[in-house]
Amino acid sequence: MADKKKLIAAAATAAALVLGVGTAVAAQQGQEDEAPGRDDDATERPITGSPLEQASKAALAHVGGGEVSGTEVGDEEGYYEVEVTRADGSQVDVHLNRDFDVLGTEGDGATEDGS
């Protein structure tokens, strides 16, 4: 009977260790995803200077006006991203290449043709 209790205790200890290790590994993986350079918000760089003027002009012309409410260099969909807030409150992200050509749009006010 004592051997059976020892076996059950050992199995319970082993199960607890496996569960603890699994939890620690999962937590570590979560921390790696949040490491500096991995968080999109932490690595976003706004467009500045002359490129800001050119990107804003191209984006506003493409969507028919509005107000630039955010920008980003190195966007995953293009080299530049310009967020435009339209008069009706809808927001559209305009993706541009390095030459300020429109690659596409997405967001609240985007139409089927991408504008």
C-alpha angles and dihedrals in degrees: 000000000000090000091053091052091049090050092050091047091049091049091049091049091049091049091050091050093049091049092047093049091048091051092048092050092049091049091050091051090051090052091051090056089053095046118125110279092027098074109086093211092051094053099043113120120195120230111254140185123002093348088059091056093047095045092047092049092049094046095047092048091050096052096036100252139310133130128300105241101172143001138196136190117214097025115177092238096048144341093275133027122196119189111210124194110205126213090260090057096253117134128219128187112215115201117208136183124230090276091055093250113148113251096179147305137240137180145065098329101033114126128212093269089057099256 
